[in-house]
Amino acid sequence: MNAPETRDQLITVRVLKHDGTEYRRWHGQLVQQEQSLLVLEAEFDVEVSHHLLGAIKRGTRTVEYYWLDRWYNVLRFLENDGSTRLWYCNVNTPPLLDDDVLTYVDLDIDVLAMPDFSYQILDLDEFDANAERYGYSNEEKAQARAAVEEMISLIKNREFPFRSKYSFASSMVKVV
């Protein structure tokens, strides 16, 4: 694993399904790296239709939090004024960083958190179906469930990254 060399380095994020098939890919700017935490800023380069969120317009900005030793990541969706629209949390294998490519396996469960800190657990049925289809190991299933519980605890306790004040500033994100 090679650490990024400079701040504002372009990172490619690759999301895989359990069988190794690439599911999604995008680019983000590295704006902070501290121990196992990588913080990226990104913009949707295409319009995406989401079953719950509706249309996510091209140009929608995100701040993305990836830990190289955790079984989840958090995408903070921003309003035009830089305030938080929502947090979209993915359960996944701990990502691997190789040069400028960050790759992880999506384990299907998601947690949607709103600015008022209400939340929903999403896609449990997809997790169960894919656990059977792809043969998720007992460890992967246990880690996925533990990741959901950890994210809920962070949300309820308004711990990083679920709070209104952030420890970094950037050209793209309004610090509130």
N, C-alpha and C positions, 0 to 999 in steps of 0.2 A: 504494500500500500504506500503510495506516494502522496504526501500532503501538498495541497496547492501552494505555489511559491509566492503569490502576491495577492493582496486584496484586490477586489474587482476583477478577478480572473473569471472567465466564462467557463461555467461547468455545464456539462450535458447530464441531464437526469434521465435514466433509463428505468422504466418500470416493467418488470417481467411477471408473467404468470408462473405458477409453480413448475410447469414443464419446460421453462426456459424461453417460451415465446414472448417476444417483445409486445407489450400491451400499449404503452405510451412512451413518448420521448419529448423533451423540451429542453430549453437552455435557461440558465439563470446566472446572475452575477454574484460571485462570492463577496459578501460584505463584512462577514465576521467569521472567525474561526477561533474557537477556544476549547482546548482539550478535545473531547469527542464531538462537540457541537459545531455544525456548519450552518450558517445563515445565508440564504440566497434571496435575491430579489429577482422576480421574473414578471413577464407579461404574456398573456395568452396571445399567440400569434395567429390563431384561427378561432372562429366561434365554435363553442362546444355546447351541445344540448345535454343537460343533466336531468335525470328522472325526477329529482327533488328540487334542485335549484333553478330549473328552467334554463333559459339561454344564458350562457356565460359569454359575454361579448368579447370580441377581439380587442386587445388593449387592456383588459382587466388585469390589475396588478396584484401580485401576491408577495408576501414575505414568507419564506419557507424555512422550517427548522428541522434539521436532520441530525440525529445523534448516531455515531458509528457503532454504539454499543447498546442501542435500545431497539425495541421491536415496534416502533411507531415513528411517524413524523407528523408535523403539524403545518398546515398551509393557512396563513392568515390572509383572507381576501380583503382587499381595501376598497373603500368608496373613493370617488374622485378627489375628495378633500383629504385623503390619507387616513381617515378614521377606519375602524374595523367594521367590515360588513358581516363577517362570520369567520369562524375557524373550521377548517375541514381536516380531520385527523384520520390518517391511514394506519391500519395495522399491517405490518410488514416485517420481513426478516431484517436484521440489522444491515444497513447498506454497506457496500464496499466502495471505496474510493480508489480508483486507479488512474493516476495522472489527473486529467480533467473530466473523468466520467464517474458519476455516482450511480450505482446500480443496486436495486433491491427487488425482492419478490413480494408482490402484493398478496396479502392473505385475506383480502375481501372485506373484512369488517371495517367499518368506518364510524367515526363519531363526529356529529355535527354540533358545534357549539355556537350560540348566538351572543351578541354583545351584552345581553342581560344575564349571561352565564347559564341559561337553560340549555339543555342538550338532548340529543337523540342518538341512540345506537342504531346504526344502519347495517343492512345486508347480512344479518345473522343467517338467513336462509341460504344466501349465496356461499357463505363460509362453510356451512354444513354440506352443501352439495359439492363444493370444490374439494373439501377435505376428503370426501369419499372418492370423487373423480380422480384427483391427483395423488391420493394416498398421503395426506399430511401426517407427519410423525406425531407421536404422543407429545413430544417436546414442543413441536410447533403449535399444536392445539393448546397446550398449557400456556405457552408464552403469549399466544394471541389473546387468550382470556385475561392473563395478568396485565397485558398492555392496555386493554380496555379499562380494567379497574384502576390502573395507574393514571390514565388520562382523565377519568372521571374525578379522581381525587385532586388532580392538578386544577381541573375546571372549578370544582366546588370550593377549593381553597384559594382560587385566583392566583395560583403560582405561575411562574414563567413557563410558557409564553402567554398564558391566559391572564393578562392584566393590561391596564391601559398605559403604563409607563414602561418604556423599553430601555435597555442598557446601551443602545447604540443609535446613532443618527446616520442618515444617509441622504443622498440627493433625492431619493424616490419616496422615502417614508417620512411622513410627518410625525414627529415625536409629540404625543399628547399626554 
